[in-house]
Amino acid sequence: MDKQLLFANEFYLTAAEVNSQCEMPLSRLVTLIIDTATAHANSIGVGYARMMEDNTSWVLSRLSIDIMAMPGVNRAYRLLTWVDSLNRLYSDRLFELQDAETGETLAWAFTTWMAIDMETRRASDLTRLTTLSDVINPRDFKGCRSGKLIPLKECGGEYAYTFKVSDIDVNHHVTTRRYIDLITDVFPLGFYESNSISRFEIAFKHEARYGQEGITRWKEDTDSPGVYQVETSVEGTVCNISRIHFKER
């Protein structure tokens, strides 16, 4: 298959990158997904430099990950990505995470991207990116695509965090990594000793910026034990909504 249709990023998970369970943290996995998407976009001519010629930039709109096993320390892994679809406003990109030695699939990820005008902060027309439409790949995907996420109606708990310099990205809004860490920090350390994440979904709604106070709220699903809905907001506006599923270790 043409390498432009299927892009591979290989990496080695070191002890400095793992959590207390000697596994890759969710925020690190999401960062690798974004980095791999960026590398593929660069390789096909629709990366940051090309987009900035039109004063636009890629932003992640939705993400879902199905996790069979989190990568463990001192092993090599392979993250595969390909473009699944494209329309005027959105492009869907898929991922498969493999153990590089055994070829075992550890996770599947579904992402939806849009491009925004850096001045107006409004969506840009993606159909002009003919290079992107040329690499759409019908490769099999065995994960679940993103479902509908709705704002919390009730709150089981909340905490506040003020966004700092290290939380801000090149677009001058809060990084996805920081949002993911705020979500996973909802649960205490002991909870992770007996539970692991099996599925994660997030939808981004609004940009948060440096110096703003983010309020992270959560509640367990009354009909689905081990499933939690979490949202982060600033100044009363929801920035993102997520759903996180746990399974017993």
ZIJOJO-V139373 format. One line per field, one symbol per residue. phi: phi as a letter, one per 40 degrees, with the letter a starting at -180 (. if undefined). psi: psi as a letter, one per 20 degrees, with the letter a starting at -180 (. if undefined). burial: I if it has 24 or more other ideal C-beta (glycine too) atoms within 12 Angstrom, else O. Layout:
# ZIJOJO-V139373
phi: ???
psi: ???
burial: ???
This chain:
# ZIJOJO-V139373
phi: .dcccbbbbbabccccbccccgbccdccccccccccccccdccbgbcdcccccbfbacbccaabbbbcacdbcgbcbbbbaaccaabcbbbcbbabbbccccgccbabbbbbbbbbccccgbcbccccccccccbcbcdcbbcbccccbbdccbbciaabaccbdccbbccgbcccdcdccccccdbcdccccbbbcbaababcbacbbdgcccbbbaaccccbdgbbbbbbbbfgbccabbbbbbbcc
psi: qphhhoppoqrporhiiraijkrpqghgghghgghggggggghjkkaggghihjkrqqqpgqpqppohpqprqlqqrpoqqqphrpahhqpppqqppqphghjpphqqqpqpqrpqphgikrqqoiiimhhghijppkqppjaprpappqqphqpirqrqpppagiipahjkrpqhgggghhghihprghhihiqqphqpqqpphqpqrpiqopopqrpqphinpjpqpqqpqpkjpphqpqpppqqq.
burial: OOOOOIIIIOIOIOOOIOIOIOIIIIIIIIIIIIIIIIIIIOIIOIIIOOIOOOOIIIIIIIIIIIIOIIIIOOIOIIIIIIIIIIOOOIIIIIIIIIIOOOOOIIIIIIIIIIIIOOOOOOOIOIOOIOIIOOIIIOOOIOIOIIOOIOIIOOOOOOOOIOIOOOIOIOIOIIIIIIIIIIIIIIIOOOOIOOOIIIIIIIIIOIIIIOOIOIIIIIIIOOOOOOIIIIIIIIOOOIIIIIIIIIOOO
